[in-house]
Amino acid sequence: MGEPHILIVDDARDIREPLSQYLRKHTFRTSLAADAAQARAAVEQGAVDLVVLDIMMPGEDGLSVCRWLSDRGGPPVILLTAMADDADRVIGLELGADDYVVKPFNPRELLARIRAVLRRAPPAPAKVEGGARSFGPWTHRPDTAQLAHEDGSKLALTSAENRLLGVFLDNPRTVLSRDRLLDVTAGREAKAYDRAIDNQVSRLRRKIEVDPKKPTLLMTEWGGGYRLAANVETAGA
């Protein structure tokens, strides 16, 4: 199941179903949601690599869903927005959305943007090299993309989070520039995108920090990048 899993959230059936068919023809797996409640359930049920999210929906709108996704640490979001929604577009980006597409849109354009966002945070291979490692109160198991806390709780990581955390664990207490992180996680195909790494680090912080606004593990080095401020040790089985 190596194909990226895309969740399409739109109350318009004549948009979400044809878009799903189009993406499936281009090797993606898709799930559909007609409203915010269905979107939340879909994200809770399984790993989603990217969400295509309509802003204007009856009841809870897309911006609220975007905020919820951002608060829980992902996955990446591409907003679908009406031409006149300049303010909503800006708010969505401030909430952590990775990109937006204006309605009516060309499916080929949306496909290109989906691929671009996924290139910035590429899926990790099915088997990640290296065993479990501990840092601070956490143990990272890359093969299952899982974090275990010393209190016994566990968290699932997206493929992008799993890959990014692995880079930090490979380089503890070392300042890693945004350019280096982007190159290591996305490869040479990635285009320069300043917010890409910032968004990924922000999502990871929401999972591993006690207070993401006052991080003690993933530290920002102003003008430099980011640093894992913890020792890393090999963990038992």
PyMOL commands that set and color helices and strands:
alter all, ss='L'
color gray80, all
select helices_A, chain A and resi 13-25+36-45+62-71+86-94+107-120+159-170+178-186+194-208
alter helices_A, ss='H'
color red, helices_A
select strands_A, chain A and resi 5-9+29-33+50-54+77-82+99-103+133-135+138-141+146-149+154-156+218-221+225-228+232-234
alter strands_A, ss='S'
color yellow, strands_A
deselect
rebuild
show_as cartoon
